[in-house]
Amino acid sequence: MKYNLYDFDGTIYDGDSGFDIVMFAISKNPKVLLSLIASLGTVILFLFGLRTKEEAKNKVFSFLKYFPNTSEFVEEFWIKNEHKIKDFWKKKKDHKNDIIISASGYFWLNPIAKKYKVGGLIATEIDPHTGIIKDNNCHGKEKVLRFKEKFPKAIISKMYTDSINDLPLIEEAKEGYLVKKNKIYNYYEYKPNFIVRFWRWGWGIYHKNEELWNYLIVGFLTTIVNIGIKWLLLFTILNADNGVQLQLSIILSWIVAVIFAYFANRIFVFKSKNENILKEMTQFFGARILTLIMEMLIMWFFVTLLKLNTDMWIMIWTIVTQILIIIFNYIFSKMFVFKKK
């Protein structure tokens, strides 16, 4: 039997379904945010190679415990996100010889596989109630092993993917194709020079989560504005040893940074069309008051109370708080301020 294989995220689906389902879960139950915060340590250790991808995923998807009816949760997710399935896949009338093979979770891809009546689905087996991965993460060479195990006598006619991580499967196929947004290229003819390949690789990663990357860029610039104003105040007219003046520097730098962040996020990140700018800006400022309070408490505790008030320590606590603020502000902005109807 001959099959055409398709990666899912970035290939069939315009974006990363795993990321989107996590954000959807946060919008349904605020407790998910606390679960994700608890998983940050494991995720950071994974990025440094001290934990496996399976261990990181287990921690991240442990939020599923808050959704006893997973089928209903997934159904609602696809009602909101099915529009991100690409047109080339929707327009293809017959999928009986197509197999979706993905590192994303089987339980949330299965409804799409059934709807389009695909010949098979191979994905990471994640327990829909606990978030625990039942086997290895279905990624890279593991995909080849999974396919041969499930379809031992099958032949891969064509392999479609958006990532070079699927090169092991492309090499097993008669034909290989790269899907970049809505364009499909023959893999073996897609041979630009190194600089162009590197650029397109980075561009592909950027477009898979364009909104998130734009937010990180704006968040970085906002952080520079915040830190720049704060240091300018503390090392010119204000004194970090004085608790009141320290808090004043935080407030003033926060006001300038939030004004900058609002317009940058409205224009470049969430591309808001809301005509009621005053209301939207008020919501934006309100959401950031929570992170301002968090920053003030952290700085008060470490700098004022514990007397860690040297230039180096002030810089360390400033950077730490800004990282936390970037994470929380993205969630608040997406879910409450710039949410799309």
C-alpha positions in Angstrom: 0.0 0.0 0.0 1.2 3.5 -0.9 0.6 6.5 1.4 1.2 10.2 1.4 2.5 11.4 4.8 1.8 14.9 6.3 3.3 16.6 9.3 0.6 18.6 11.0 1.9 21.8 12.8 3.0 24.3 10.2 2.1 21.9 7.4 -1.6 21.2 7.5 -2.2 23.6 10.4 -1.1 27.2 10.2 0.7 27.4 13.5 1.5 25.1 16.4 -1.6 23.3 17.7 0.1 22.4 20.9 0.8 26.0 21.8 -2.7 27.0 20.7 -4.4 24.3 22.8 -2.4 25.5 25.9 -3.5 29.1 25.3 -7.1 27.9 24.8 -6.9 26.0 28.1 -5.8 29.2 29.9 -8.8 31.0 28.5 -11.1 28.3 29.8 -9.6 27.9 33.3 -7.3 30.3 35.0 -5.9 27.5 37.1 -4.0 26.3 34.0 -1.7 29.3 34.3 -0.6 28.2 37.8 0.1 24.7 36.4 2.2 26.2 33.6 4.2 28.3 36.1 4.9 25.2 38.1 6.2 23.5 35.0 8.7 26.3 34.1 11.5 24.8 36.0 11.3 21.5 34.1 11.0 23.3 30.8 14.1 25.4 31.5 16.1 22.3 32.4 15.0 20.7 29.1 16.3 23.7 27.2 19.6 23.2 28.9 19.5 19.5 28.0 19.0 18.4 31.6 15.5 16.9 31.1 14.0 15.0 28.2 11.3 16.5 25.9 8.9 13.8 27.3 9.5 15.1 30.9 8.9 18.7 29.8 5.7 17.8 28.0 4.5 15.7 30.9 4.8 18.8 33.1 3.3 21.2 30.6 0.2 19.1 29.8 -0.5 18.2 33.4 -3.0 21.0 33.2 -5.4 18.5 31.6 -6.4 17.4 35.1 -8.6 20.6 35.1 -10.7 19.3 32.2 -12.5 16.0 33.2 -14.4 16.0 29.9 -11.5 16.1 27.5 -13.7 15.3 24.5 -15.8 18.4 25.0 -12.7 20.5 25.6 -11.1 19.3 22.3 -14.4 19.8 20.4 -14.6 23.5 21.6 -10.9 24.0 20.7 -11.5 22.9 17.1 -14.6 25.0 16.8 -12.4 28.0 17.6 -9.3 26.9 15.6 -10.3 24.8 12.7 -10.1 27.9 10.4 -6.3 27.5 10.7 -6.4 24.3 8.7 -4.8 25.2 5.4 -6.8 25.5 2.2 -4.7 22.9 0.2 -5.7 20.3 2.7 -9.4 21.3 2.8 -9.7 21.3 -0.9 -8.3 17.8 -1.4 -11.3 15.6 -1.8 -9.9 12.2 -0.9 -7.6 11.6 2.1 -7.9 7.8 2.4 -4.3 7.4 1.3 -3.0 10.2 3.5 -1.5 9.7 7.0 -1.0 12.5 9.5 2.2 12.0 11.5 3.0 14.6 14.2 4.7 15.3 17.5 1.4 16.9 18.7 -1.0 15.0 20.9 -3.1 12.1 19.4 -6.2 13.0 21.4 -6.6 16.5 20.0 -5.5 15.6 16.4 -7.9 12.6 16.2 -11.1 14.6 15.6 -9.5 16.3 12.6 -8.2 13.0 11.3 -11.7 11.5 11.6 -13.4 14.5 10.0 -11.2 14.4 6.9 -11.3 10.5 6.9 -7.5 10.1 6.6 -5.9 6.7 6.2 -4.2 6.9 9.5 -2.9 9.1 12.4 0.4 8.7 14.1 1.0 11.2 16.9 2.4 11.5 20.5 0.2 9.4 22.8 -0.6 11.8 25.6 -3.0 10.7 28.3 -6.0 13.1 27.9 -6.7 13.1 31.7 -3.2 13.3 33.2 -1.0 14.8 30.4 1.5 11.9 30.8 3.2 10.7 27.5 2.6 7.0 27.1 5.6 6.5 24.8 8.4 8.4 23.2 7.7 11.9 21.7 6.7 11.3 18.0 9.5 13.5 16.6 12.4 13.1 14.1 13.6 9.6 13.7 10.9 8.4 16.1 8.4 9.1 13.3 10.1 6.7 11.0 10.0 3.9 13.7 6.3 4.6 14.4 5.4 4.5 10.8 7.2 1.2 10.0 5.8 -0.3 13.2 2.2 0.6 12.2 2.5 0.1 8.5 5.3 -2.5 8.0 4.7 -3.1 4.3 3.6 0.4 3.3 5.5 2.6 0.9 5.8 6.4 1.4 4.9 8.0 -1.9 5.1 11.6 -0.7 6.1 13.3 2.5 4.9 16.9 3.3 6.5 18.9 6.1 7.4 22.4 7.0 10.6 21.4 9.0 13.9 19.9 8.3 13.3 17.9 11.5 11.4 15.5 9.2 14.3 14.8 7.0 14.4 11.1 8.1 10.9 10.6 6.7 11.7 12.6 3.6 14.6 10.3 2.9 12.3 7.3 3.2 9.7 8.8 0.7 9.7 8.6 -3.0 9.1 12.4 -3.1 9.6 15.0 -0.5 7.9 18.4 -0.2 8.4 21.5 2.0 5.3 23.4 2.9 6.0 27.1 3.6 2.8 28.9 4.6 0.5 28.2 1.6 3.3 27.3 -0.9 4.6 23.8 -1.5 8.1 23.2 -2.8 9.8 20.0 -4.0 12.4 19.3 -1.3 15.0 18.0 -3.7 14.8 21.1 -5.9 14.6 23.4 -2.9 18.4 24.1 -2.7 19.1 27.7 -2.0 22.5 28.8 -0.6 23.3 28.5 3.1 22.4 32.1 3.9 19.0 31.8 2.1 18.4 28.4 3.7 19.2 29.8 7.2 17.0 32.9 6.5 14.0 30.7 5.3 14.5 28.3 8.3 14.3 31.3 10.7 11.4 32.8 8.7 9.5 29.5 8.9 9.9 29.4 12.7 8.8 33.0 12.9 5.7 32.5 10.8 4.6 29.4 12.7 3.9 31.6 15.7 4.2 35.1 14.2 2.1 36.8 16.9 4.2 35.3 19.7 7.5 36.3 18.1 6.3 39.8 17.5 5.2 40.0 21.1 8.7 38.8 22.3 10.3 41.4 20.1 8.0 44.2 21.4 8.5 42.8 24.9 12.3 43.0 24.5 12.0 46.6 23.3 9.7 47.4 26.2 12.1 45.9 28.7 14.9 48.1 27.2 12.7 51.2 27.6 11.8 50.1 31.2 15.3 49.4 32.3 16.7 52.4 30.5 14.3 54.8 32.2 14.8 53.2 35.6 18.6 53.2 35.5 18.6 56.8 34.2 16.5 57.8 37.2 18.4 55.7 39.8 21.8 56.8 38.7 21.0 60.5 38.3 18.3 62.1 40.4 17.0 59.1 42.6 18.7 56.9 45.2 18.2 53.1 45.2 19.1 53.0 48.9 16.0 55.0 49.6 12.9 52.7 49.5 10.5 55.5 48.5 12.7 56.7 45.7 13.3 53.1 44.5 9.5 52.6 44.2 9.2 55.9 42.5 11.7 54.9 39.8 9.7 51.7 39.2 6.4 53.6 38.8 7.8 56.2 36.5 9.6 53.7 34.3 6.5 51.5 34.3 4.3 54.3 33.0 6.6 55.2 30.1 7.2 51.5 29.2 3.4 50.7 29.3 2.5 53.6 27.0 5.2 52.4 24.5 4.0 48.7 24.9 0.3 49.5 24.3 0.9 51.2 20.9 3.5 48.6 19.8 1.2 45.7 20.8 -1.8 47.3 19.2 -0.1 48.0 15.9 2.5 45.2 15.4 1.5 42.2 17.6 -2.3 41.9 17.9 -3.1 44.2 15.0 -6.2 45.5 16.9 -9.0 47.2 14.9 -10.8 48.3 18.0 -12.0 51.9 17.4 -12.5 52.5 21.1 -8.8 53.2 21.9 -9.5 54.8 25.2 -11.3 51.7 26.6 -8.7 49.4 25.1 -5.8 51.4 26.6 -7.6 51.5 30.0 -7.9 47.7 29.9 -4.2 47.4 28.9 -3.0 49.6 31.8 -5.3 47.8 34.2 -3.9 44.4 33.2 -0.4 45.7 33.8 -1.1 47.0 37.2 -1.0 43.4 38.4 2.5 42.9 37.0 3.6 46.3 38.4 2.6 45.2 41.9 4.4 42.0 41.4 7.6 43.9 40.3 7.3 46.3 43.2 7.0 43.4 45.7 10.0 41.6 44.3 12.2 44.7 44.3 11.0 45.7 47.8 11.7 42.2 49.2 15.1 41.7 47.7 16.5 45.2 47.4 14.9 47.1 50.3 14.2 44.3 52.9 17.2 42.0 52.2 19.5 45.0 51.4 20.7 43.4 48.1 21.0 46.9 46.7 24.3 47.0 44.9 24.3 47.9 41.2 24.8 44.3 40.2 21.9 43.0 42.4 19.5 45.7 41.2 20.3 44.7 37.6 19.7 41.0 38.4 16.3 41.5 40.1 15.3 43.9 37.3 16.0 41.3 34.6 14.3 38.5 36.6 11.1 40.5 37.1 11.0 41.6 33.4 11.1 37.9 32.3 8.1 37.1 34.5 6.3 40.3 33.4 6.7 39.4 29.7 5.1 36.0 30.2 2.1 37.3 32.2 1.6 40.4 30.0 1.3 38.2 26.9 -1.4 36.1 28.5 -3.4 39.1 29.8 -3.1 40.9 26.5 -4.2 38.0 24.4 -7.0 36.8 26.6 -8.5 40.0 28.0 -7.3 43.2 26.1 -6.8 42.4 22.4 -9.0 39.4 22.3 -10.6 38.8 18.9 -14.4 38.3 18.5 
